Amino acid sequence: MKQLARCAAGLVFSLMSGAAQAEMTLSVGYLKQGIEEPAVLSNLDPVPETQGVDGAQLGLSDNQSSGRFLGHAYALEVAEIAPGGDLLAAARDMLAASPFLLLDAPADDILRVADLPEAAGAMIFNVSAPDTRLRDANCRANLFHTLPSEAMRADALMQVLLRKRFARLALVTGEHAVDHAFADALRRSAQKFGLKLVGEREWRFDADMRRNASQEVPLFTQDLPEHDVLLVADETGDFGRYIAYNTWLPRPVAGSEGLVPVAWSRVVEQWGAAQLQSRFQKLTRRDMRDRDYAAWAAMRVLGEAVTRTNSADPATLRAYILSDAFELAGFKGRPMSFRTWNGQLRQPIPLVTNRAMVMQAPVEGFLHQRNELDTLGLDAPESRCTAFQE
Amino acid sequence: MRLAPLLLPLSLAAPLGAEEIWVTNEKDDTISVIDVATLEVTRTIPTGERPRGITFSRDFSRVYICASDSDTVQVMDPETGQILFDLPSGEDPEQFVLHPDDRHLWIANEDDAVTTVVDTQSRTVVAQIDVGIEPEGMAVSPDGRIVITTSETTNMAHWIDTETHALFANTLVDARPRHAEFLHDGAELWVSSEIGGTVTVFDVASQTEKVKIAFDIRGVHPDRVQPVGFEVTADENTAFVALGPSNHVAVVDTATYEVEEYILVGRRVWHMAFNSDKSLLFTTNGVSGDVTVIDVARRTPVKTIKVGRFPWGAALRP
């Protein structure tokens, strides 16, 4: 039957008169700085090499499908720099070709690119760095963030824990910088929402946990004070998977493992998300992940702005996406828009396990005078970003 | 194949002439049949996977069901609940509209960005038309000359000439358009935008926007006010607009475009159907898994009826 449908599609295509001739092309660069991923205890879940880029490709195809009715064409140029390679040279080349750039790189590299003279007046989208400081004192006027910050994820988790009245928390932190950064976000957020962090441990074992997690983890967690939930900050996916069901006290696990706040996950299926998931599956034969979603969203932000303004001028598009008129349907049940004080895409944060979405933040009851989504992450009075104030 | 609860013996099926509302249950793969006189569910009928759009043939001898995950439109005998045959529908049919010729179904294929035209007599695909991403809302003008497909991610109403099967206009609306209807003898087209939170009214002759209706419910955040399905009263003076997770139905004056009031219904209200004399309105409430019955004259909910999981579409069988 599907084949039949395909035949008919070919027949009708020649009759199509609705598609307009392309009168305007928006070209976007995707620049990825390769990094050496730290080793993890288990190789069960390899990180897809095309993570991020795949999301941008889907966003491109979504934009193209809409653009053909309006005479808007879209293109995507992808470049990947090997670890230690010359990112800035590649960035200069890409910015010379187009002012629209999706950047998949660590925070410091993102700042170096954003500070290039060639990047003045450009629109750069951070699709990979969750560092809250990029939305705070280290923000840039030409830098937008479609990936949620660590602070947004931590706040989302704390809202759920508070809602469940899990008031006493213990925390286990890994040894990587990303683990410490997420742990910091969890500590700040616990304080923000009035939850008590009663004890902390640092993960320092170098044993192979696949063999002896059941012996080590009970002892490791035995002397933590009485707590309701054990938080795990293990952002590289190293040891966290061995914590659940091995703790001294029978307690739920949350953070990087167990109940996880995410930008996106395969278990998000409400609000039409099933359609986005199936388009991504069809394109890549794998599940859509956080970075894919951030890159897809960045492409769609640009597509939506071009559609509504009929312009490919970066200043026009920038003004539009920072205006009240802009909204993006991001398959998370609420319109998404940009924070005008730091360029962060405000968005709901699903709280997921491997098998289901448990809840989505903002959780009902967490109110805000303007937009409930701003209960997640840096709100205007908290952010030290001044680059957007002109 | 799932085991549906055994149906009532046919002899107990509704007698001819008894009005019924048929509700598709998206996550139960069933239809709940509500008797309008008693406001009780009298039958539960198994369908293909993920039933959504539902409509009857003009003489009500057949019911068409979009079985989205089965990639087919099922044709059922409403007397017996037996599936007579499946129609080739293209992938993932979500919503459709039956042309006034009572013969051609125009189907939105959500996963495929096409609108499929199926001849229900010859059971063949007549045409497929490329539209925007995630087509959903479908409407046909009373004279049968124009079919509208709305695309959720492209955010457009696509205007299709039913003779040539060609698009002759593509008009932008607010984010995630879900439903479309022609009003006032085809002079106006109404399109609801779920995430945009508006209903756009078009002048059909010029395909230009006439007015945009916004909604504001006291105590509900604007982001949760998400218009989806809507229906108009017999005199076409009043429209009822389902507002999704705000759990309210808006009552709109179709002459002034003013919202007159909001009626509290079940959770995530989606689509709706009137009874024959349009004195009662039945809304499908996805999250609470029930149907709210609204007294149209008094504009108050009178009963909640439990149906299957995630009720989606509704259609009247007089």
Boltz contact constraints between the chains, C-beta under 6 A:
constraints:
  - contact:
      token1: [A, 1]
      token2: [B, 88]
      max_distance: 6.0
  - contact:
      token1: [A, 4]
      token2: [B, 88]
      max_distance: 6.0
  - contact:
      token1: [A, 5]
      token2: [B, 90]
      max_distance: 6.0
  - contact:
      token1: [A, 8]
      token2: [B, 125]
      max_distance: 6.0
  - contact:
      token1: [A, 8]
      token2: [B, 128]
      max_distance: 6.0
  - contact:
      token1: [A, 9]
      token2: [B, 128]
      max_distance: 6.0
  - contact:
      token1: [A, 12]
      token2: [B, 127]
      max_distance: 6.0
  - contact:
      token1: [A, 12]
      token2: [B, 128]
      max_distance: 6.0
  - contact:
      token1: [A, 12]
      token2: [B, 129]
      max_distance: 6.0
  - contact:
      token1: [A, 15]
      token2: [B, 165]
      max_distance: 6.0
  - contact:
      token1: [A, 15]
      token2: [B, 166]
      max_distance: 6.0
  - contact:
      token1: [A, 16]
      token2: [B, 130]
      max_distance: 6.0
  - contact:
      token1: [A, 17]
      token2: [B, 166]
      max_distance: 6.0
  - contact:
      token1: [A, 18]
      token2: [B, 167]
      max_distance: 6.0
  - contact:
      token1: [A, 18]
      token2: [B, 170]
      max_distance: 6.0
  - contact:
      token1: [A, 62]
      token2: [B, 133]
      max_distance: 6.0
  - contact:
      token1: [A, 62]
      token2: [B, 153]
      max_distance: 6.0
  - contact:
      token1: [A, 65]
      token2: [B, 113]
      max_distance: 6.0
  - contact:
      token1: [A, 65]
      token2: [B, 133]
      max_distance: 6.0
  - contact:
      token1: [A, 66]
      token2: [B, 132]
      max_distance: 6.0
  - contact:
      token1: [A, 66]
      token2: [B, 154]
      max_distance: 6.0
  - contact:
      token1: [A, 69]
      token2: [B, 170]
      max_distance: 6.0
  - contact:
      token1: [A, 275]
      token2: [B, 134]
      max_distance: 6.0
  - contact:
      token1: [A, 278]
      token2: [B, 111]
      max_distance: 6.0
  - contact:
      token1: [A, 327]
      token2: [B, 175]
      max_distance: 6.0
  - contact:
      token1: [A, 329]
      token2: [B, 175]
      max_distance: 6.0
  - contact:
      token1: [A, 329]
      token2: [B, 176]
      max_distance: 6.0
  - contact:
      token1: [A, 329]
      token2: [B, 195]
      max_distance: 6.0
  - contact:
      token1: [A, 334]
      token2: [B, 223]
      max_distance: 6.0
  - contact:
      token1: [A, 335]
      token2: [B, 195]
      max_distance: 6.0
  - contact:
      token1: [A, 335]
      token2: [B, 223]
      max_distance: 6.0
